[in-house]
Amino acid sequence: MRAQRFRSRVGFGTAVATTATRTVTWNGSLAAGASVTITISATINGSATPGATISNQGMAHYDPDLNGTNDASALTDDPSAPGAADPTTFTVLGGAKVPALSPLALLLLSVCISAAAIVALRTS
């Protein structure tokens, strides 16, 4: 798939999602001491195994000496985990169980509904 451009919610900079490489790139300028939050909404594949751990980590490339070249980088950090440069992780939960009738129970239900309909039609 090709890259998809989308509007940056921070109001400045350019954001690009490339589905083939599973990457999101944001490019923009920040003032000293400023920050930016990038939120990515994703859907987990329905075949993901319950109990599996999903992990994601970003990398920021920046220009520490202000010469116009992003020649340094740092990993993003999960603020809920101790330490620095931790990936954000979560555990896949099991899907909701949808109750279903066996073929015999479904047949009995349809017979009961049909009988109720016949009684209702005869009494009206």
Secondary structure, 3 states (H helix, E strand, C coil): CCEEEECCCCCCCEEEEECCCCEEEEECCCCCCCCCCCCCCCCCCCCCCCCCEEEECCEEEECCCCCCCCCEEEECCCCCCCCCCCCEEEECCCCCCCCCCCHHHHHHHHHHHHHHHHHHHHHC
